[in-house]
Amino acid sequence: MDFARAFTYAFEDKKWVEKLVVTTIMSVVSVIPLFGLLALAGVMGWLVELVANMRQGSSEPMPTWDNLGEKIALGTNVLIAGLVYNLPNLLLACCAFSIPLMGDAGRSEFFAGSFAVGLVCCLVPLLLIYNLVTWPMLAIGLIRYSEARQIGVFFQFGDLWQAMNEQLNTVVQWLLFSFLAGLALSLLNVIPCLGWIITLALTFPVQAHLLGQFAQKLREGRKIKPKRYSV
């Protein structure tokens, strides 16, 4: 996988200014409660199209924004799948939120503190392992979804688990590059205004390209054979 390529390919696109400007706007809107879900779904759909373009060997894989409705429809399925995969994380967040309420209910601070320590010591390591396993499975599901366009591919857990284990080295490489890319982009936030804009503009394109490279590597290994799944 080419780490540097993920940061440079966008600027080789003839319409890179237009595409990145819209991507930045969509990223900003996506943080607005409720209404932002539509924008986030659109960005996820854009990511799906980018991965599909890379699988087809497009020299300019960044999609245009002329079919927003289709992107939202595509991205909605990705958000639903992401929600299902993240249910344990949401459960832990709810438990953490309930700790202050225990004190309000008249229980001792000692009990609330002990519960918090136990929660962190016992569940957080398990959730870390869970996410390290399910994040690549979700990514492989998204790769398959970019071709099949059916939400059922996200929930073929046995197939996804097998595909992940067959090319574990590639999976680890993608996880590492994805983490490093996120870290590098987050460091830009120390630059006021300009750094924030660059981060918003490049986060999705960079991560999407790394995911597209991940798809290509998996395909080269002949371990993932995308097909139509019935739901």
Summary of the structure (lengths in Angstrom):
residues: 231
radius of gyration: 19.5
end to end distance: 32.5
largest distance: 63.6
contacts: 698
relative contact order: 0.15
helix: 80%
strand: 0%
